[in-house]
Amino acid sequence: MASFLRVDKEKIFLKCEIKYPNELLSFDVSLINPEEIRKLMVPGSTILLNADKGR
């Protein structure tokens, strides 16, 4: 499952998926493919992973 959210001070008219996000939140680390993430994330992006401390 994937979900997309756009946040801005101005009204947002775009209604399409986000291909190159500035931020990524993942609630299941097993779904993350590091090679794919490197290609999709813009430089300086933030990634938040919900994972066990040992991972």
N, C-alpha and C positions, 0 to 999 in steps of 0.2 A: 504494500500500500504506500502511496506517496501523497503528500499534501504540499501545497505551495501557498505562500503568503507574501503579499507585497505591502510594504509599509512606507508611507510618505506623508508629509505635511499637506501636500496638494492632493486633489481628487485624482484617483488612478482609474484610467479608462481601459487599460490593457486587460484582456481576459484570456490569457494563454499561459501555458506552462513556462516555468523559469528554467532556462537552459544553463546559464552560468551564474549561479548564486554567489552572493557575498558572504552568506552564512549558511551553515548546515547543522541540523540537529538530528541525531540518530538515537533511537531508543533500543535498537538491537544491533550490536556490533557485528554479528554474523552476516548482516546484510551489506556491510561496507566492503567494497573492492578498492583498495588503495590506489591502484593504477587508474581506475576510472575516475576516482575523486580528484587525482592530480590533474587530469585533463579537463575536468569540468569547473573546478573552483578558480576564481580569479585571484591574482596575487594579493596577498594581505588578507585573505578570507579568514573567517573564524569557523572552527569546527568544534561542536560540543557532542561528545559521545557519552552515553549512559552505559558504563561498563564496570565490571568488578575491578577492584583495586589492583589485582594481580595481572590484568590484561594489558 
